[in-house]
Amino acid sequence: MEREKFQGVYPYYGAAKVLDFVQDYIFDGKYLLMAEDGSVITTKGYPVLQFVNEKFWANNHTHILEGRSPVTTEFLYLTLNKLPISGYITGAAQPKITQENLNRIPVVVPTDSLLISFDEIVKDLFDNINVLGNKNSTLRRTRDLLLPKLISGAIDVSEFPETSELTTA
């Protein structure tokens, strides 16, 4: 209920998804969010992860990870994304990955030169994913603003051509 008073444009991330949008942010940049409790593991046994590249706020149900050179956040994401983690989860009623257990997860790190080559390959892919994600978010917000107005008749669509008259490229 408190968050409703602070509605804004910055995503508010929970353990597994964006929960809301708030007025302020506490992080800005590329981060890997790993679910800490609740929905911490996928049906295939991998961690619940979110790759974030923007200004955002995260709640206390997520671990916030960031690569340290030459290990990038993208490398961490792709490595952890297919790493079985069931042995690191505690809690009977509510699954949890403690910080202590998170720090025990082994990650094989290649040589610096291989990491640099890897980063050159995946950087453009992640940049494209980010651009397309931002476009999708903009389209969703536009839809959510326009749809109620279209349904209520607040926007007159009679001036637009019939669908059958529209051409496609």
Secondary structure, DSSP 8 states (H G I E B T S, - for coil): -TGGGGEEEEEEE-SSSEEEEES--SEEEEEEEEE-BSS-B-TTS-B-EEEEEEEEEE-TTEEEE---TTS-HHHHHHHHTT---GGG-B-SSS-B--HHHHHHS------HHHHHHHHHHHHHHHHHHHHHHHHHHHHHHHHHHHHHHHHHTSS--TTS--GGG----
